Amino acid sequence: MLDIPRQNLNLLVVLDALLNERSVTRAAARLHMSQPAMSAAVSKLRQWLGDPLLVRCAGGYTLTTRAAELIDPLRLILEDIERTLQKPTDFDPASAQKTFRIAANDAFELVVLPPLMQRLQQVAPQVRIIVESTEGVVPVNALTHGEVDVAWGHFDSIPTGLRSEVMLQDTLACLVRKGHPSIQGELSLMQFCMAPHLMVALKGNTLPDLVQRRMAESGLRLNIALQVPHMLAAPVIVMNSDYLLTLPTRVARSYADLLGLQFLTLPFTYPPFALSLVWHERVHRDLATTWLRQSIKSVCETI
């Protein structure tokens, strides 16, 4: 077995020239090397491979059997190295057949994904998107090992080794059914506290806790009548009940339009929170992932 780590792999280029030129002098000229430098390199090759490579014959030199056997395999090795190390070509979304994996929450699927897919159908028709749940936390291992390309969400902190960019700023708003018996048009602080709440408690989502903490600061307490772990069914339940539902503003507007619900602003000031895109340092310069990030950012600028 060859001890590859101890060898100078530049010798493979020297070997390729030697096998094709069948002359130390011509190989040196081909590689723009001095005769002494080429002779030293050939000596190392002979020691490495345990073969003289070139032997005298009538009219000059000829390759040994071992050397002749190396010509085609060596050419394939060098071509593979060149293809591997060459600068990548530009990513062409129009012809790309690539699958991207995005770790995201329900809000991303409702607000960002529809316009993103509409754009991709036009400019990248063969690109596929697979969305996986973040469960409210940065999927560090999945990003590190390439199991997902980017992650989306409201994250309190970004671990070392990851990059991030804020895509949107959002706040909270409320939904109730049209024809609600006690809430019409505007929402007072007393109504907000007294109404039975439907609370969406997504895993890892701290926003409900922050709302309750904000109420506690004023000596108030929410009347939580129902708590569910997912966002999907909550607005449908609101359609057929007197529950009040608090959601991120863009999500609430989308559901209000889709289901004909009342959209209500909060009766108190709630600070905006950031929705960020996160990716691993190792794909920061990857052309395909960069294109995906720019596409998501471009869509967010229109939302």
C-alpha positions in Angstrom: 0.0 0.0 0.0 1.4 3.4 -1.0 1.9 5.9 1.8 0.1 8.7 0.0 0.2 11.3 2.9 4.0 11.2 2.8 4.3 11.8 -0.9 4.3 15.0 -2.9 1.3 14.6 -5.1 2.8 17.1 -7.6 4.9 14.1 -8.6 1.7 12.7 -10.3 1.9 15.6 -12.8 5.6 14.8 -13.3 4.7 11.2 -13.9 2.0 12.0 -16.4 4.4 14.1 -18.4 7.1 11.5 -18.2 4.8 8.7 -19.4 3.5 10.7 -22.3 6.9 12.2 -23.4 9.0 9.1 -22.6 11.9 11.4 -22.1 13.2 13.2 -19.0 14.3 16.1 -21.1 11.0 16.5 -23.0 9.0 16.1 -19.8 11.1 18.8 -18.1 10.4 21.2 -21.1 6.7 20.4 -21.0 6.4 21.3 -17.3 8.9 24.2 -17.6 11.2 22.6 -15.1 15.0 22.6 -15.1 16.8 19.3 -16.0 18.2 18.8 -12.4 14.7 19.4 -10.9 13.1 16.9 -13.3 15.8 14.3 -12.6 15.3 14.6 -8.9 11.5 14.3 -9.3 11.9 11.2 -11.5 14.3 9.7 -8.9 11.6 10.2 -6.2 9.0 8.6 -8.5 11.2 5.5 -9.1 11.7 5.1 -5.3 8.0 5.7 -4.6 6.8 3.2 -7.2 9.6 0.7 -7.0 10.1 0.8 -10.8 12.6 2.4 -13.1 9.7 3.7 -15.4 12.0 4.3 -18.3 14.7 2.0 -19.6 17.1 2.3 -22.5 16.4 0.6 -25.8 17.5 0.9 -29.3 17.1 4.5 -30.4 16.4 5.9 -26.9 14.1 5.0 -24.0 10.9 3.0 -23.6 8.4 2.6 -20.8 8.5 -0.4 -18.5 5.5 -2.6 -18.3 4.5 -1.1 -15.0 4.8 2.5 -16.4 2.7 1.6 -19.5 0.0 0.2 -17.2 -0.1 3.6 -15.3 -0.9 5.8 -18.3 -4.7 5.5 -18.5 -5.4 5.2 -14.7 -3.2 8.2 -14.0 -4.9 10.3 -16.6 -8.3 9.5 -15.1 -7.0 10.4 -11.6 -5.7 13.8 -12.8 -8.9 14.6 -14.6 -10.9 13.8 -11.5 -8.7 16.0 -9.4 -9.1 18.8 -11.9 -12.9 18.5 -12.1 -13.0 18.4 -8.3 -10.9 21.4 -7.7 -11.9 23.6 -10.5 -14.0 26.7 -9.8 -17.7 25.8 -9.8 -19.8 27.1 -12.7 -22.6 29.5 -12.0 -25.8 28.0 -10.6 -28.5 28.1 -13.3 -31.9 27.8 -11.7 -33.7 27.4 -15.0 -32.0 24.1 -15.7 -31.1 23.0 -12.2 -32.5 19.7 -11.0 -31.9 20.1 -7.3 -33.7 19.4 -4.0 -33.4 22.0 -1.2 -34.4 21.2 2.4 -35.7 24.0 4.6 -36.3 23.6 8.3 -39.1 26.0 9.1 -42.3 26.6 11.2 -45.9 26.8 10.3 -45.8 30.5 9.7 -43.1 30.1 7.0 -45.3 27.5 5.2 -48.3 29.9 5.3 -46.7 33.2 4.6 -43.5 32.7 2.7 -43.8 29.3 1.0 -46.7 30.1 -1.4 -45.1 33.1 -3.0 -41.7 31.4 -3.0 -43.1 28.4 -4.9 -44.9 30.6 -7.3 -41.6 32.3 -8.1 -39.7 29.0 -8.4 -42.3 27.6 -10.8 -41.4 30.4 -13.1 -37.7 30.6 -12.8 -36.6 27.2 -11.5 -39.3 24.7 -12.6 -37.2 21.6 -11.8 -36.1 22.7 -8.3 -37.8 20.8 -5.4 -38.4 22.1 -1.9 -38.8 19.8 1.2 -39.8 21.6 4.4 -39.1 20.0 7.7 -40.2 21.3 11.2 -37.7 23.3 13.3 -39.6 22.6 16.5 -38.8 26.1 17.5 -35.0 25.7 17.8 -32.1 26.1 15.5 -31.4 22.6 13.9 -27.7 22.8 14.5 -26.8 19.2 13.7 -29.0 19.1 10.6 -27.3 22.2 9.3 -23.9 21.0 10.2 -24.3 17.6 8.5 -26.1 19.0 5.4 -29.4 17.3 6.3 -31.1 20.7 5.7 -29.8 23.7 3.7 -31.3 26.6 5.6 -33.5 27.1 8.7 -36.2 29.7 9.3 -37.7 31.0 12.5 -37.7 33.2 15.5 -34.5 32.2 17.3 -33.3 33.8 20.5 -29.6 33.1 19.7 -27.6 31.7 16.8 -24.9 29.1 17.7 -21.3 29.5 16.7 -20.5 28.2 13.2 -23.8 29.4 11.8 -24.6 32.5 9.8 -28.0 34.3 9.8 -29.8 37.2 8.3 -33.1 38.8 9.4 -35.7 38.3 6.7 -38.7 39.8 8.3 -39.8 41.8 11.3 -43.2 40.9 12.7 -45.4 41.4 15.8 -48.7 39.9 17.1 -52.3 40.3 16.2 -55.6 38.6 17.1 -58.4 36.8 15.3 -62.0 36.2 16.3 -65.0 35.1 14.2 -67.1 37.6 12.5 -70.3 38.1 14.5 -68.5 37.5 17.8 -71.0 38.4 20.6 -68.7 40.8 22.5 -65.8 41.8 20.2 -66.6 43.9 17.2 -64.2 46.2 15.3 -61.7 47.0 18.1 -60.3 45.0 21.0 -59.9 46.5 24.4 -57.4 45.4 27.0 -60.2 44.2 29.2 -61.8 42.2 26.4 -58.4 40.7 25.6 -58.0 39.5 29.2 -61.6 38.3 29.7 -62.2 36.5 26.4 -61.5 32.8 26.3 -58.2 32.3 24.5 -57.2 29.6 22.1 -53.4 29.4 22.7 -51.1 27.8 20.1 -48.2 26.4 22.0 -45.7 25.4 19.4 -42.7 23.5 20.7 -39.9 25.9 21.4 -42.1 28.9 20.7 -41.6 31.5 23.5 -44.1 34.1 22.1 -47.2 32.9 24.2 -45.1 33.0 27.3 -44.0 36.6 26.5 -47.7 37.6 26.0 -48.6 36.2 29.4 -45.6 37.8 31.0 -46.6 41.2 29.4 -50.1 40.8 31.0 -48.6 39.8 34.4 -46.6 43.1 34.4 -50.0 44.9 34.4 -51.4 42.6 37.0 -53.6 40.8 34.5 -54.0 37.2 33.5 -55.1 35.5 30.3 -58.2 33.2 30.3 -56.7 30.3 28.4 -59.6 28.0 27.5 -57.9 25.8 24.9 -54.3 25.0 24.0 -53.2 23.2 20.9 -49.7 22.2 19.7 -50.1 23.2 16.0 -51.2 26.3 14.2 -53.2 24.7 11.4 -56.5 23.9 13.1 -56.6 26.9 15.4 -58.2 29.4 13.0 -60.8 26.8 12.0 -61.7 26.3 15.7 -62.0 30.1 16.0 -64.5 30.1 13.1 -66.9 28.0 15.1 -66.4 29.4 18.6 -66.0 32.6 20.6 -62.3 32.0 21.3 -59.7 34.7 20.7 -56.6 33.6 18.9 -53.2 35.5 19.0 -50.8 34.9 16.2 -47.9 36.6 14.3 -49.5 39.5 12.4 -48.7 38.2 8.9 -50.1 34.8 9.7 -53.2 36.4 11.3 -53.8 38.5 8.1 -53.5 35.4 5.9 -56.0 33.4 8.0 -58.4 36.4 8.1 -58.4 36.6 4.3 -58.7 32.9 3.8 -61.4 32.1 6.4 -63.2 35.4 6.7 -62.2 36.1 10.3 -62.0 39.4 12.1 -58.4 40.8 12.2 -57.7 42.8 15.4 -54.6 44.6 16.5 -53.4 44.0 20.0 -54.7 46.4 22.7 -51.2 47.0 24.0 -47.8 47.6 22.6 -45.8 44.4 21.7 -42.3 44.8 20.5 -41.5 43.4 17.0 -39.5 40.2 16.7 -37.2 39.0 14.0 -37.7 36.1 11.7 -34.3 34.9 10.4 -32.8 32.6 7.9 -29.9 30.5 9.3 -27.3 28.5 7.4 -24.0 26.8 8.1 -20.6 28.4 7.4 -19.6 25.6 5.1 -22.3 26.5 2.5 -21.9 30.2 2.8 -20.2 30.5 -0.6 -22.1 27.6 -2.2 -23.8 29.0 -5.4 -27.0 26.9 -5.1 -27.6 27.7 -1.5 -26.8 31.4 -2.0 -29.4 31.5 -4.8 -32.0 29.9 -2.5 -31.2 32.4 0.3 -31.5 35.3 -2.2 -34.8 34.0 -3.5 -36.3 33.7 -0.1 -35.1 37.2 0.8 -36.5 38.6 -2.5 -39.9 37.1 -1.7 -39.8 38.4 1.9 -39.3 41.9 0.5 -42.7 41.7 -1.2 -44.6 40.3 1.8 
